[in-house]
Amino acid sequence: MKKIITILFIAFSIILTAYSCKGENGAEPKETLVDPSSMTWTVDTVFYPLYESFQTLMQSIYVIDSNNIWLCGHCDDVRGGFWRYTASGWAPYEIFNDISLSSALPRKIVGANNNLYIVGNKNDGALLLKWSNDKWNEINTNLNTSMLNGTITGSGSVTACGYNGVMLNYDGYTVTYDTIVIKKKYNNYTYSMPSIAQYNNDIYVLASYLPGDVTDPEWSYYLLKGSFNNWKFVDSFKINSSSTIDSYKFGTYVLYSSSWGKLYSCGPMGLWQWNNNSWESLISNSYALYGIYGVRDDYILSVGVYGKIYFYNGNSWKELTNLIPNQSSIFFRDIWTDGKTIYLVGNINGTTTLIIKGKKKT
């Protein structure tokens, strides 16, 4: 009997201890994150100087840890389009030690944990690279259309989208394809799909279409969702020379599916949140936003042109100004954060990339 009482006492103590670690309502207490306004900010310059390279304009960042960060984008010399940060600092990554020499433009680093890909274009076709065995391995896609963006699906495969409605999926073994048809093709038309995200088990895609050889052209923008060979239109709007800021219904540059179960879009005129059947405007202005990233629903950042940085603390959006010198002259392209450190990717003077790091003051 004494043994039974002892066991019951130990069990009760464990339950009581577990509950006492939670809040008054029994929920796990939130981790304390760092307000960006209270961070110390430092700036690194990324520029590829060899062979008279004029532009090093990075546009995508992926952080594995503080000593393992990837960066990619446009450079006049293709070898300057891939960068890596280690304990030694930023350095160009010698991509042609891994893949055959080509004219490659890496557009987006796509990852989930250590499942890492780069999508873009190579010799006017699709570029698809997978990181494994400590190097980038090229996946042959046999596509003559470049990829603009990608996402890791719930199954771990990568799905990418690009020009002319062309999409690809790679599951680690096989590349499959699909084409989303928007409308009749005009001569000299422009049709691209700049962003893609998985949300609620569906793939969501942004698409834009500009007809050619017409007297008064107008842009058509679409939001689609579904899966390969099963797509449907969810929302759309049109923009012409007489349109106003209110004509924009959602962001046309970037889709972002968050870890807390929300879908966002940003682009010209601001930032929106998807509420399953309509868009809610969160930030409305005449400045284009190119990046959004967050840790949870009370710690979200969005960045864009003219040094625009916005922070959401769970109650309201606040613009962050004068974090670094000449902030308004920076064209922010991407952002990453874990709530304690922030990395911003910005282009300046149309030639150079700045990697701006925010961290808690010590």
C-alpha positions in Angstrom: 0.0 0.0 0.0 2.8 2.3 0.9 4.4 1.7 -2.5 1.1 2.6 -4.3 0.8 5.9 -2.4 4.4 6.7 -3.3 3.8 6.1 -7.0 0.6 8.2 -6.9 2.5 11.0 -5.2 5.2 11.0 -7.9 2.7 11.0 -10.7 0.8 13.9 -9.1 4.0 15.8 -8.7 4.9 15.4 -12.4 1.5 16.6 -13.5 1.6 19.6 -11.1 5.1 20.5 -12.3 4.1 20.3 -16.0 1.1 22.5 -15.4 3.1 25.1 -13.4 5.3 25.6 -16.4 2.3 26.8 -18.4 0.4 30.0 -18.1 -2.7 30.6 -16.0 -4.9 29.1 -18.7 -2.7 26.0 -19.1 -1.1 27.1 -22.4 2.6 27.0 -23.0 4.1 30.4 -22.3 5.3 32.2 -25.5 9.0 32.6 -26.1 10.3 36.1 -25.6 11.3 37.6 -29.0 13.3 40.7 -29.7 11.7 43.9 -30.9 13.5 45.0 -34.1 13.6 48.6 -32.7 15.8 47.4 -29.9 18.3 45.5 -32.0 21.9 46.4 -33.0 22.3 46.5 -36.8 25.4 45.7 -38.8 25.9 45.8 -42.6 28.0 43.5 -44.9 28.6 44.4 -48.5 28.4 41.7 -51.2 30.0 42.5 -54.5 31.7 40.2 -57.1 34.7 42.2 -58.3 36.2 39.8 -60.9 36.2 40.3 -64.6 34.8 43.8 -64.3 31.5 42.7 -62.9 29.2 45.7 -62.7 26.2 44.3 -60.8 25.9 41.9 -57.9 22.1 42.0 -57.1 21.1 39.2 -54.7 17.4 38.6 -54.2 17.0 35.4 -52.1 18.3 34.3 -48.7 18.1 31.0 -46.8 19.4 30.7 -43.2 20.3 27.3 -41.8 22.1 28.7 -38.8 24.3 31.7 -37.9 27.3 30.1 -39.7 25.5 28.6 -42.7 23.6 31.0 -44.9 22.9 30.9 -48.6 22.3 33.8 -50.9 21.6 34.0 -54.7 20.6 36.3 -57.4 21.8 38.2 -60.5 25.4 39.0 -61.3 27.1 40.0 -64.5 29.5 37.1 -64.0 27.4 34.1 -63.2 30.0 32.9 -60.6 28.9 35.9 -58.5 25.3 34.7 -58.4 25.9 32.2 -55.6 27.2 33.2 -52.1 27.6 31.4 -48.8 28.2 32.7 -45.2 30.3 30.6 -42.9 32.4 31.4 -39.8 34.9 33.0 -42.2 32.3 35.5 -43.5 30.6 36.0 -46.9 32.3 34.5 -50.0 31.2 33.6 -53.5 30.4 29.9 -53.8 32.3 28.2 -56.7 29.2 26.8 -58.4 31.0 25.4 -61.4 32.9 23.0 -59.2 29.5 21.3 -58.8 27.8 21.8 -62.1 28.8 22.2 -65.7 29.7 25.7 -67.0 26.6 27.5 -68.2 24.7 30.8 -68.3 22.8 30.4 -65.0 20.6 32.8 -63.1 19.5 31.5 -59.7 16.3 33.2 -58.7 15.0 31.6 -55.5 16.4 29.4 -52.7 13.7 27.0 -51.6 14.0 25.0 -48.5 12.5 23.2 -45.5 15.0 22.3 -42.8 18.0 20.8 -44.8 15.9 20.0 -47.8 17.4 22.7 -50.0 16.9 23.6 -53.7 17.6 26.5 -56.0 15.4 27.4 -59.0 16.0 29.7 -61.8 17.1 29.6 -65.4 20.0 28.1 -67.3 20.7 28.9 -71.0 17.1 30.1 -71.4 15.8 26.9 -69.8 14.9 25.8 -66.3 17.6 25.6 -63.6 16.9 23.2 -60.7 19.7 22.4 -58.1 19.5 20.2 -55.0 21.9 20.4 -52.1 23.2 17.0 -51.1 26.5 15.4 -50.2 28.0 18.9 -49.6 27.5 20.2 -53.1 24.8 21.4 -55.5 23.6 18.7 -57.8 21.9 19.7 -61.1 18.5 18.0 -61.9 17.9 17.8 -65.6 14.4 19.2 -66.3 14.5 19.3 -70.2 12.5 22.5 -70.0 13.1 25.5 -72.2 11.2 27.8 -69.9 12.9 29.4 -66.8 11.6 29.0 -63.3 10.8 32.1 -61.2 9.9 30.6 -57.8 9.3 27.4 -55.9 8.0 25.8 -52.7 8.5 22.6 -50.7 5.3 20.7 -50.4 4.1 18.6 -47.5 5.4 15.5 -49.1 8.9 17.0 -49.3 9.0 17.5 -53.1 9.8 20.9 -54.7 7.2 22.5 -57.0 8.3 25.4 -59.2 6.6 27.9 -61.5 7.8 30.1 -64.2 6.9 31.7 -67.6 4.0 30.8 -69.9 2.2 28.8 -67.2 4.8 26.1 -67.0 5.3 24.2 -63.7 7.5 21.4 -62.6 7.6 19.0 -59.6 10.5 17.0 -58.4 10.0 14.3 -55.8 13.7 13.4 -55.4 13.4 10.8 -58.3 11.3 12.1 -61.1 10.4 15.5 -62.7 6.8 15.9 -63.7 5.3 18.9 -65.6 2.1 20.9 -66.0 1.0 24.0 -67.8 -1.7 26.4 -66.6 -3.6 27.9 -69.5 -4.9 31.4 -68.7 -6.4 32.8 -72.0 -5.8 33.2 -75.7 -2.3 34.2 -76.5 -1.6 37.5 -78.2 1.5 38.3 -80.2 4.3 39.5 -77.9 2.3 38.7 -74.8 3.9 38.4 -71.3 2.6 35.6 -69.1 4.5 34.7 -65.9 3.9 33.1 -62.5 6.2 34.9 -60.1 5.3 33.1 -56.8 3.9 29.9 -55.4 3.1 28.6 -51.9 1.4 25.6 -50.3 -1.5 26.5 -48.1 -4.2 24.1 -46.5 -3.0 21.2 -48.7 -3.4 23.1 -51.9 -0.8 24.9 -54.1 -1.5 28.6 -54.6 0.0 30.4 -57.6 0.2 34.0 -58.6 0.0 34.7 -62.3 0.1 37.9 -64.5 -0.7 38.4 -68.1 -0.2 41.3 -70.5 -1.5 41.0 -74.0 0.6 42.3 -76.9 -0.3 44.1 -80.1 -3.3 45.9 -78.5 -4.0 49.6 -78.5 -4.7 50.0 -74.8 -3.0 47.1 -73.0 -3.9 46.2 -69.4 -2.4 43.8 -66.9 -4.5 40.9 -65.7 -3.6 39.3 -62.3 -4.8 35.9 -61.1 -4.7 33.8 -57.9 -5.1 30.1 -58.7 -5.2 27.1 -56.4 -5.2 23.3 -56.8 -2.8 20.6 -57.8 -1.2 19.4 -61.0 -3.8 19.0 -63.8 -6.5 20.3 -61.5 -6.4 24.1 -61.2 -9.1 26.7 -60.6 -9.3 30.5 -60.5 -9.8 31.9 -57.0 -9.5 35.7 -57.6 -8.4 38.2 -60.2 -8.3 41.9 -61.1 -7.1 44.1 -63.9 -4.8 47.2 -64.0 -4.6 49.8 -66.7 -3.4 53.4 -67.1 -6.4 54.8 -65.2 -6.3 52.4 -62.3 -5.8 53.7 -58.7 -4.4 52.1 -55.5 -7.8 50.7 -54.7 -7.8 48.7 -57.9 -5.3 46.3 -56.4 -7.0 43.3 -54.7 -3.9 41.4 -53.6 -0.1 41.5 -53.9 1.2 40.4 -57.3 4.9 39.7 -56.4 5.0 37.3 -53.5 2.9 34.6 -51.8 3.8 33.6 -48.2 2.3 30.7 -46.3 3.1 31.1 -42.7 3.8 28.5 -39.9 0.7 29.8 -38.0 -1.7 29.0 -40.8 -2.1 32.2 -42.7 -1.6 33.1 -46.4 -0.2 36.5 -47.3 0.6 38.3 -50.6 2.6 41.5 -51.2 3.6 43.6 -54.1 2.7 47.1 -55.5 0.5 49.0 -53.1 1.0 46.9 -50.0 0.4 43.7 -48.1 -2.8 41.5 -47.9 -3.9 38.5 -45.8 -6.1 35.7 -47.3 -9.3 34.9 -45.4 -10.3 31.8 -47.4 -12.5 33.7 -49.8 -11.3 37.3 -49.9 -8.2 39.4 -49.2 -7.9 41.8 -46.3 -5.6 44.8 -46.8 -2.9 45.0 -44.0 -0.6 47.7 -45.4 -1.8 50.1 -48.1 0.6 52.5 -49.7 2.2 53.4 -53.1 5.4 51.5 -52.4 6.0 48.0 -53.6 6.8 45.3 -51.0 9.0 42.4 -52.1 9.4 40.2 -49.0 7.5 38.9 -46.0 8.6 36.5 -43.2 7.5 35.8 -39.7 7.9 33.6 -36.6 4.4 33.6 -35.3 1.2 35.8 -35.6 2.7 38.5 -33.4 6.1 38.8 -35.1 5.9 39.5 -38.8 8.1 41.7 -41.1 7.6 42.9 -44.6 10.1 44.9 -46.7 10.3 46.6 -50.1 11.6 49.6 -52.1 12.9 52.9 -50.7 14.1 51.2 -47.5 10.5 50.2 -46.4 10.5 47.9 -43.4 7.2 47.1 -41.6 6.8 45.1 -38.3 3.7 43.6 -36.8 3.7 42.9 -33.1 0.3 41.3 -32.8 -1.6 44.6 -32.4 -0.6 46.9 -35.3 1.9 47.4 -38.2 4.7 49.8 -37.5 7.1 51.2 -40.1 10.7 50.9 -38.9 12.9 53.9 -40.1 16.5 54.9 -39.6 17.7 51.5 -38.5 20.8 52.0 -40.6 22.3 55.0 -42.5 20.7 55.8 -45.9 18.0 53.3 -45.4 15.6 55.0 -47.8 18.0 54.4 -50.7 18.0 50.6 -50.3 15.8 48.3 -52.4 15.0 45.4 -50.0 14.4 42.1 -51.8 14.2 39.5 -49.1 14.1 38.9 -45.3 14.5 36.1 -42.8 14.1 36.1 -39.0 13.8 33.7 -36.0 12.5 36.5 -33.8 16.0 37.0 -32.2 18.0 37.8 -35.3 16.9 39.4 -38.6 18.6 39.3 -42.0 17.7 41.8 -44.7 18.8 41.5 -48.3 19.0 44.9 -50.1 20.3 46.2 -53.4 21.8 49.7 -53.5 22.9 51.9 -56.4 21.8 49.2 -58.8 25.2 47.6 -58.4 25.7 46.1 -54.9 24.0 44.0 -52.3 23.9 44.8 -48.6 23.2 42.0 -46.0 21.9 43.8 -43.0 21.8 41.9 -39.7 19.8 42.9 -36.7 20.5 41.2 -33.3 19.7 41.9 -29.7 21.9 44.5 -28.0 24.5 43.0 -25.7 
